[in-house]
């Protein structure tokens, strides 16, 4: 059996705008790629990105920059929270849907 490998991305990893985030976490804007006189607003300095999501450009001037991973964090935002769907549709936690009797079928071993 092949075991899955965990992604080990260290805090402090730098990623350019328009490149994909290597891991879920909070990224902080460090600097512009090309010298620029823009200073991002306080609310635009950090952003949360999921693994594979493109890091944004500077919201103040629209230029590309460099972002630094400051915290690995696995959040499920409200718009992506599927808990109610899973409880209702997958597990069957609805009164109008019959749920299995609760007894699990025991696996039997055959003696050879």
N, C-alpha and C positions, 0 to 999 in steps of 0.2 A: 504494500500500500504506500502510495506517495503522499507525503504530508505537504500541506500548503505552507508557503513561506510568508512570514509576516513582513510587511513593508517597514523598514527601519529608516526613516528620514529624520535626520537630526534637526532640532530646533536651531534656527539661525541660517537654514538653507535659503539661498537667494534665488528668485525666479523672476524672469522678465515679464512685463505686460504682454498679453496675447500669447503666452505659453501656458501649458496646462499645469495645474497644481499637482504636485506629486503625492499629496496626502491631504485628508480633511483637516482643516485647521484655520486659525486666525493668522492673517498676513498683514504686515505693516509696510506702508509705503516708505522706501528708504531715500530714493533719489530718482531724478529723471535720467534717461539713457544719454540724451544730448543735453548740454548745459542749457538751462532755462531759468528764467527769473520767477517762475511760479512757485508759490508756497501753498500746498493743499490745505483746505479748511480742516479744522480739528475733527469733524465728523467723517471726513473722507480719507483719513490716514490709515485706518484699519478696515479690513473686510474679511468676511468668512467665505471660504471657498471649499467646495467638495473636491475630492480627488478626480482629476480629469477635467475640471471646469477651467475655462480660460481666465487668467488673472486680468482684471480690468485696467484700462488706461487711466491716467490722472483725471479725476472728475472735474478739476478746476480749469485745466487748459486743454485737455484732450490729447496730450502727448504720452508716449510710452515711458514707462519707468521700471524700476526694480523694486520688487516686493520681498520681504524677509518673513519667513515662518517664525512666529513668536510663541505659538501654542498649538499643539495638536489637540484637536477636539472633535468629537463625533456627535454632532447635533442633528436632530430631526426637526426641521422647521415646521410650523403649523401647516403650510401649504403642501408639504410632503409627508405629513403624518398619516399613515394608513392604518392606525390602530383600530378605528371603528370599522373600517372595511374588513380587516382581518378577523375581528371578533364576530362580525355579522356573517360574512360570506364564507370565510375559510374554515373557521372553527364551528360555525353553525350555532352561535349563541342567539338564536331567534326562537321565539315561541312557536312560530308557524312552520319551522323546519324541524323535522325529526332528527334527533341526535342518536348516535349509536348507543346501545344498551349500557355501555361502560365496561363490559367485560372484554378483556383482550384475549385474543386467541393465543393459546400457549403453543410455542414451537416444540415439536416433539423430535427427538433424535431417534433415528432407527439404529438398532444394534446390527452390526454386520458380522 
